[in-house]
């Protein structure tokens, strides 16, 4: 394997963004795990992706070039890269959860919280009643007049079935805020 990202992508250090993108695409076609069945293809592809991300970002590229000049930067191993990605993902999840908690707190302090809490219990019951009444009305029409009306009422029947199945999902999503 190459000692630096430029050698890995087989481009000069003065390569433009277009040259980097073209080199990455050609290498990715060769080393993508779906195409290349070698045992180390996935690791090579991940390192190739790391090289592409580093060289495409001007700030990261500058830091990488400075590190190459001082000979302190080598390609990351798969385990190192995977650990860095796990930390990034965990930090992103923590930030998203903290943002959710802020929104939840702001909602609970707003004037809309009490009416929303009342609607939280009333609206699902109304949704169920509405969908069941649609089903019963359509069944009555079809029974009273002709079964061919089934095709006329099919979109309405689909709506009522959707409401029956979607209401619990809405409830579970809304429970997060209460």
N, C-alpha and C positions, 0 to 999 in steps of 0.2 A: 504494500500500500504506500501511497505517496507521503512525503513528509510535510507538505503544506497544502492548503486549499487550492492554490494556483496550479500546482503540479497535479493535484487530484482532478481538477477540471480541464487540465492541459491548456491553460490560457496564460498570456503574459500578465505581469503585475500591473500593467497599464491598461488592462482590458476595460472596455466600456460595459454599460449595463446590458446592452443588446448582445454583446459577445458572451457575457456571463450567462445570460438567459439561454442563448443558443447552445452553449457548451453543456449547461446543466440538463437541458432537454435531451440532448443526444446521449449523455451519460445515463440519464434516468431511464431511457428506453432500453439500455443494455442491462442495468443493474436492478431494475424494479423486480421485487420478489415474485410478482405474478408472471414475469417473463423469464427471469433467470432462476434456474432451479438449483444453483449451487447452495451449499449450506450457509455460506457467509454473505449471500447476496443481500439479505435484509440489513445486516450490519453495515455493509458497504453503502447501501442506499441511504440509510439514516445519516451516515457521516457525510455523504454527498449532499443531502438536504441541509445539514448543518453548515456545510461550506457555502452552499447557495444563499442561505439566509444571512450568513455573516457578510458575504461579499456584496449582496444587494443593498444592505443597509449602510449608508455612507458613514455613520458614526461607528458601527461595529467594524467596518472595513478599515477605517483609520486606526482604531485600536489594535486590530489584528496586524496591520502593516507595521505599526510601531513595535509590537511584540515580536514580529519576525525579524526586524532589524536587530533587536537585542537578543535574539535566539532563545526566547523564553516560552514560546508558544509551539505546541505540537498538536496534532490532531487528537481530538477527544476519543476515548474508547467508547464503545457502545454503552457500557455500564455508567460511565461518567455522564454521557449525554442523556441517558434515560433518567438518572437521578436529578439532573438539572431540570428536565421536562416535568418530572413529578413535582418538584418544588414549585415550579411556575404554576402548574395546574392547581396545586393546593393553595397557593397564594391567591390565585384568581377566584377559587371557590370561597375562600375566606372573605375576600373583598365583596363578592356578590352576596354572601350571606349577611355581612355587616350592612350592606346597602339595603337588603330586604328588611332587616330589623329596624333600620331607620325609617323606612317607608311604613312599616307596620306601626311603629310608635307614633309617627306623625298622623296616620289614619286614626288610630285609637284616641288621639287627642283632639281630632277635628269634630266639628258639629255634625258631620255626616255619619259618625260611628253609630249612634243610637238608632237612627232611622234605618241604617244599613243592617244592623243586627235584627231589627224587627222584620225587615224584608227577607233576611236570611232564613227565617222560619216560615214566612208566609208564601214567598214566591215558589219554592219547590212544591208546596201543596197545590198551589194554583196551576203550576205546570203539569203536575200529575192529573189533576181534575180536568184540565183543558184537553190533554192528550187522550184521556179515557173517554171524555165526552165526544171527541172527534171520532174515535174508533166506534163507539156505540151508535152515533148518528149515521156514520157510513154503513155500518152493519144493518141498521134499521132501513135505510134507503134501499140498499141492495136487496134486503129481504122483502120489502113491501112492493118494490117496482120490478126490478130485473137485475140478475147477477152481472149483466154487462156494465152496470154502473161502477163495478169494481175498477175497471180501467179508467173511468172518468175520475174516480176518487183516489187513484193510486198515489199521486203526489201528496195529497192531504194525509193519506194513511202513512206514507213514509215520514212525513213531518211528525205525526203523533208518535210513531215508533222511535224516531230520533229523540224527541223530547223525553220519552220514558227512559231511554238508555243514557242520555247525556246529562240529565239532572243530577244523578249521583256524582258524576265527575265534576260538575260545577260546584256541588256542595263540598267535595273534598278540597277543591282549590280555594274556595272561600273560607273554609275552616282555618286556613293558615293565618288569616288576618284577625280571627276572633279568639 
